[in-house]
Amino acid sequence: MTRMAAEEFQRLEAMRQSMRRERCLRNWTAARLAQEACKAAKNRGVDLHLKQQSISALELGRLKSIPYWIEYVNASFLDNPINEVSSVSIAGLETSKELKIEETTQKNHNITKTCSKKIKIPDQQALRNLLLGLLIPVETDVSLESKHQIANVLAKHLPKGLEQISLFQ
């Protein structure tokens, strides 16, 4: 594989992982992402007929080049930002951390509510995949193999580290 082909592969892989991560953060199915991308395209004056199968093919690595419709997928993510306060579910990972939500009453008085829930950690393989998805777009000069190794180490030690957090609070 030439250096140019390797770089293109890494770019495609990073884009694929990023798209899946963004889709999962919104709890969207591939079909819903296709619908949202079509809606984003229509809002930009483009008639797009994107199907769930195309989204799945890209996520599964069956496409060998970056498709023309990816700009509308990215636009759909911009049109539907994730709410940082809400809980998300990614590959079986359910997280809710202690959140402070400020609500402003009609008199502009701030009221702070605290919400606390437990964290359910997925199995090591699911955690590794999640971490790899987060590492892929970081530092383009770090090899994909290094990112795999980092994700493996983090997935192995993160559950123990989370158990130890209470020591630092």
N, C-alpha and C positions, 0 to 999 in steps of 0.2 A: 504494500500500500504506500503510495507516494505521500509526501508530507502534506501536499495540498488536499488529497483525499482524506487523510487522517484528520486534518483541521476541519474539513467540511463534515465529517462524521461526528466529531466532537460537538460542533455547532448544532447539528441536527439532534444529537442526543440531549444536549442541554435544553434545547427548545422543547423537545418531547417531554422531558421530565418537568420542566417548568409549566407546560400546559396542563399536564396531569395534576400537578400539585395545586395549581390555581383552580382547576375544576373541582378537585376534592375539597378544597377549602370552602367552596361555595355549596358543597353537597349536591352538585349537579351530576346527572347521568351524562353519558356521551350524547344521548339524544337531546337532552336539554341544552348542552353546550352548542350543538349544531343549530338548534332553534335560536338561541341567543346570538350566535354569530350571524345567522341570516337576518335577524332583526337589526343588529349593528350595521350590517352591510346596507340594508334598506334605508336606515337612518342617514347613511352617507351617500345615498343615491345609486347604489349598486344592487342589481338583482342577483342574489346568490342562492343556489340550490345545494346546500351542504347537508349531507346525511350522516347519521350516527356511525355508519360503517366506515366513513372516511376518517372520522375522529378516532375510532377504535384502531384502524389500520396504522395511523400515525403513532398512537400511544403504544402499540404493540411492536413498533419498529419495522413494520412492513413497507413503509414508504422510504425511499432511498434519497429523496431530495426534499427540500423545504417547499411545501405546497403554497400556491398563490393565495389561498384563502386564510392563511395563518394571520394575516394582518387584521382580518375581521374577527377572528377568535380573540386576538389580543384586545381589539376594540370592545368586544363584549365583556371582557374582564374589567376594562376601564369604565364601561357604562354601569357595571354592577360591582362596585367595590365591596370588599368584605368588611363586616362590622367587627372591629377588634375586640369588642366586649363580649360577643356571643361565643358560645361553645362551638367547637368544630369537631368533626369526626373524620379521621383519615386512616384508612386501612385498619379499622378497629381501634384506633387510638381516640379515646374520648378525654378531652382535657377541659378543665375549668379551673382557673386559679382564683385566688382571692382577688376580687375586683372592687374598686371603689367607683361607684357610679354617682356622678353628681347630677342632680335634677334641679332645675330652677323653677321655683313656684312663680305664680303670677306676680308676687311681690318682690321677685328677684332675690329671695332668700335661698341660699345653698343648703341642700339636704344631702348628706352622704350616707349611702347604704352600703353595707359590706355583705358580700355573698361568698360563702366558702363551700367548696365541694371537693371530693377526693379525686385523685388522679388514677386512672386505670392504665397501666403500661402494657403495650402489646408484646407479643412474643419477640424474641431477638431478631428473627428474620424480617418481620414487618417493621420493626424499629429501624433496622439497618436500611431497608428500602426508603423509609421516610427520610432518614438522615442523608442518604445519598441524593435524594431528590432536592434537598436543601443545599447540598454541597456542589452539585453539578454546575450551576451558573456562577459560582464563586471562583475568582482567580483563574483566568483562562490559561495561565502558564503552568498550572499544577496539572499533572497527568491524571487521566481518568482512573488509572490503577491506584494512584496515591489517594484519590478521593474514595475509592472502594475500601482501601485499607483504613482510612480515617473513620469512615462510616462503620466498619466492622468493630474497631476498637471502641468507638463511642457507644454503639449498640450493646456491646458486652458490658461496659462499665457504668452506663447511665443509670440503670435501675438501682445499683448499689449507691451511687452518688446521690440519687434522689432520696434514698432512705436516710442519708447522712445530713440532709439539708436542715433538719430540725436542730442540729448542733450549732448552726450558725445564726439562728433566729433569736 
